[in-house]
Amino acid sequence: MNWVSVCKVGEVTEDSPFSVKVEEKDVGVFKVEDGFYAIEDICPHAYALLTQGFIEGRTVECPLHEAIFDIPTGKLESGPGCRNLVTYPVRVEGEDIQLQLA
C-alpha cells in the first residue's frame, strides 16, 4: 500500500485538526499530545465533520449530535455515533504527514 502526503506538520495542532478528502474518503488528521492520528471525518450517525467538533484531550465530540470518539483508536465513547470510526495509519516524513489508506 502506498503512503499519501496530505498536509504539513505545522498545519495540524491539538486545537485545529486538518480535514482532507483522499481517494473519495473524508479523513480528519488530529494531533493528540505528541502524535498524529487519522480517522474518518464524517460522523457515522449523521453527516457532520468531526474536524469541526469539540476536542478535549484525546476525544472529539460531534458538533451536531454529541457523539464522542477516542481519536487514537476511533472508539465510540458515548452518544449516538452508532459504531467506531475507521482509523488510518499515519507517519511523518520530514514535514509531511502521510496516510496509508486501505
C-alpha positions as CSV (number, residue, x, y, z in Angstrom):
1,M,0.0,0.0,0.0
2,N,1.2,3.5,-0.8
3,W,1.6,6.4,1.6
4,V,-0.1,9.6,0.6
5,S,1.1,13.1,1.8
6,V,-2.0,15.0,3.0
7,C,-0.7,18.0,4.8
8,K,2.3,19.6,6.7
9,V,3.1,19.0,10.3
10,G,2.6,22.7,11.0
11,E,-1.0,22.6,9.6
12,V,-2.2,20.4,12.5
13,T,-2.4,21.4,16.1
14,E,-4.2,20.0,19.2
15,D,-6.9,22.6,18.7
16,S,-7.0,22.7,14.9
17,P,-7.3,19.4,13.1
18,F,-6.9,19.1,9.3
19,S,-9.7,17.9,7.0
20,V,-8.8,16.3,3.7
21,K,-10.5,14.1,1.0
22,V,-8.3,11.3,-0.2
23,E,-9.4,8.7,-2.7
24,E,-13.1,9.6,-2.1
25,K,-12.6,9.3,1.7
26,D,-13.1,12.2,4.1
27,V,-10.3,12.0,6.6
28,G,-9.5,14.1,9.7
29,V,-5.9,14.4,10.8
30,F,-5.6,15.2,14.5
31,K,-2.7,15.9,16.9
32,V,-3.0,14.3,20.3
33,E,-0.1,15.1,22.6
34,D,3.0,14.3,20.5
35,G,1.3,12.1,18.0
36,F,-0.8,12.4,14.8
37,Y,-3.8,10.3,14.1
38,A,-6.2,10.0,11.2
39,I,-9.9,9.0,11.5
40,E,-12.8,9.2,9.2
41,D,-14.0,12.7,9.3
42,I,-17.8,12.2,8.9
43,C,-19.8,11.1,12.0
44,P,-21.5,7.8,11.3
45,H,-24.7,8.9,13.0
46,A,-25.5,11.7,10.5
47,Y,-23.4,14.0,8.3
48,A,-21.2,16.2,10.4
49,L,-17.5,16.8,10.1
50,L,-15.6,15.7,13.2
51,T,-12.8,18.1,12.4
52,Q,-15.3,20.8,13.2
53,G,-16.2,19.1,16.5
54,F,-15.1,19.8,20.1
55,I,-11.7,18.4,21.0
56,E,-10.9,17.7,24.6
57,G,-7.7,15.8,25.3
58,R,-7.8,12.6,23.2
59,T,-11.5,12.8,22.3
60,V,-13.6,14.6,19.7
61,E,-17.3,15.4,20.1
62,C,-19.5,15.5,17.0
63,P,-20.6,19.2,16.6
64,L,-24.2,18.2,15.9
65,H,-25.1,15.1,17.9
66,E,-22.8,14.9,20.9
67,A,-21.3,11.5,19.9
68,I,-17.8,11.3,21.5
69,F,-15.0,9.4,19.9
70,D,-11.5,8.5,21.1
71,I,-9.2,10.0,18.4
72,P,-6.3,7.5,18.6
73,T,-8.5,4.4,18.4
74,G,-11.7,5.7,16.8
75,K,-13.7,4.0,19.5
76,L,-17.2,5.4,20.2
77,E,-17.1,6.6,23.8
78,S,-20.7,7.7,24.1
79,G,-23.7,9.2,22.3
80,P,-25.5,8.3,19.1
81,G,-22.4,7.5,16.9
82,C,-23.7,4.0,16.0
83,R,-20.2,2.5,15.6
84,N,-16.5,3.0,16.0
85,L,-14.7,5.2,13.4
86,V,-12.3,3.9,10.7
87,T,-8.7,4.8,11.6
88,Y,-5.8,5.1,9.2
89,P,-2.1,4.6,9.7
90,V,-0.1,7.9,9.9
91,R,3.6,8.6,9.6
92,V,5.6,11.8,9.4
93,E,8.2,12.1,6.7
94,G,10.2,15.3,7.1
95,E,7.5,18.0,7.4
96,D,4.8,15.9,5.6
97,I,2.1,14.0,7.3
98,Q,1.3,10.9,5.3
99,L,-1.6,8.4,5.4
100,Q,-2.0,4.9,4.3
101,L,-5.5,4.1,3.1
102,A,-6.8,0.5,2.8
